């Protein structure tokens, strides 16, 4: 299942709609030419959704895939099925982590949004080591080690290891750990004569089973009706498992038509092997050349356990749910509710070849860069889907799988009926780009650039048409070679597309005086769908996707204060998506293409009013709305499910976002800090019928630099111990505002806030 299916139900969702990051250059960053490509003060690794991944910075649009780079290349070409966290962590193997600006990401990658920018730790003179350790009170054990040094004659080495043993915030029966990840890196470098540059070869191997990613992030709660929720009996949000005890999942292989069985842990196995070559050369007189090349061979996987219908079955003779005990005996289910789930087993074999080469020329008052991307992606991907029902234990015990004896004799059903996917083939992007950072006058700086990209896509998918020319939807028992109810034989359909994409960006800063100035930027991107958009049962809209982003505002700097305030506009046309709409227990996929538009006002402040005190404050007002968001499906009983969300506020996105990050140096070695993030009211379905009240995400900690070799730290996540729901409500897309007015104290399912967590970390350098 790709991102566009039921993504609001997962706390790790990549639906990043808002304007939190539309700050642009902070006033501090504008005055720092050394870091002109990066943002600051964004707390990238403080993540309220994950204990070990980078924070997802919102930009006002559904995110692009390129959100983490290492050594100038995207960590992965596409995040489904090969997610970033399965082969990259912010560990001891990295020498630098930052956040690329929107304009820099647009020109160098062709995507809109911020990107985490990182570089591998290479060999330095002498012998050096870094050992990092992190644990939390739930039992997570995370260690990373880097050793690096020089052999002599310009040869350097670096070796890194990362190990993660994470049980999550609750135990699940289907796996001993919610994350088991191993990453190994080895690098060999040769420095050119007279320090002219360096050539480096890096080998990376990763083996990861991130069960927590999309499988465990759902829970039942009572929707009160006023935007608040209550816990359901003894079920504790964030610390109680909502997965069944049985680890095994039966599915129908969409390629072969054979019934298979796997466990949750095995289904999410990710294995990656890659070689990276880096070359840096300084020709002198301001001319330099940087090249990064990577070849990767990997098996990627994601597993969704998406909640669908929540049915009240107690006292209803139409249902006869049963389950088997561990001893094999058959029992009647006497619980009040039954939860249906869709297992989506996403997996694919991937080969990537990525090259980025840049030529830099520094002049007296400007820097010119010319770059080249050659990115090749070969994938054989499928998503096998399976439905099953489970108990909803009010007392917080583990759920069990159920079957309705009136309908079937087994737990699993509707194989590949709903969100099953398939595509196989290759995609290539060849791009030429340039940027020019120019101090036109002592008071005026211009940064502008352009990207010209040729995208090709060829292969096959399962967007099959019948004799009447209509698309054949998925059905129970769907696979290549199956016969549809209308007699159509399911066979792969060839794909072949060629597109020209282009991006432009212009940013200007004008200093009215030494402290006050004007700033603004405009970025315009034209894209076309990536391969993953061809995974459903219908072809996507292949028209151009245009993304204009404009910002204008002021900045002010003095000895203790840096302030930037900007008004922003961003939109995106032709977003391809698919909704799984539900009615009377039936689920139908509804494809659609829609636009998004967002306006906002953002103010970013960095203040140092007294020695040792550092304060960062960010205020954002935003109004992201759907445009042309209309679709409908007809269910088997004749009911027509209509969605018309045009003009609605985008689901899950608050209008007001606040960040407040104070820190204080108690001594020169001891720092105390906190981070508060406030998100105002959010809607929990596309029709803006359900909503959740505002919430806080809070972090705090103490860092102690014991000596030059040892650093200790303690971090508390959600120290206000706020509990509750977030995101969207499962199976609620067709509920209208009028229908929701009368709904109070009803059991529903959705995602939840990360629970109170205490983390300890230590770093040893030697």
Secondary structure, DSSP 8 states (H G I E B T S, - for coil): --TTSSGGGSTT-----SSTTTT-S-HHHHT-GGGTTEE-S--TT--SS-SSS------SS---S--EEETTEES-S-TTTS-GGGT--SSTTEEEEEEE-HHHHHHHHS--S-EEEEEE----SSEEEEEEEEEETT--EEEEEEEEEEEETTEEEEEEEEEEEE-TTS-BTTBS-SEEEEEEEEEEEEE-GGG-EEEEEEEEEEEEE-TTTTSS--EEEEE-SSS-EEE-TT--TTTS--SBS--EEEEE-TTT--EEEEEHHHHT-EEEEEEEEEEEEEEETTEEEEEEEEEEEEEEEEEEEEEEEEEE-TT-TT--EEEE-TTS-EEE---SEEEEEEEEEEEEEEEEEEEEEEEEEE-SSEEEEEEEEEEEEEEEEEEEEEEEEEE--TTS--B-EEEETTT-SSSEE-TTSSS-EEEEEEEEEEEEEEEEEEEEETTEEEEEEEEEEEEEEEEEE---B-TTS-B----TT--TT-B-TTS-B---EEEEEEEEEEEEEEEEEEESSSSEEEEEEEEEEEE---GGGG-SSS----S-EEEEEEEEEEEEE-SSEEEEEEEEEEEEEEEEEEEEEEETTEEEEEEEEEEEEEEEEEEEEEE--STTEEEEEEEEEEEEEEES-EEEEE-TTS-EEEEE-TT-B-TT--SEEEEEEEEEESSSSEEEEEEEEEE--EESSTTS-SEE--EEEEEEEEEEE-SSSEEEEEEEESTT----EEEEETT-TT--HHHHHT--SEEEEEEE----EEEEEEEEE-
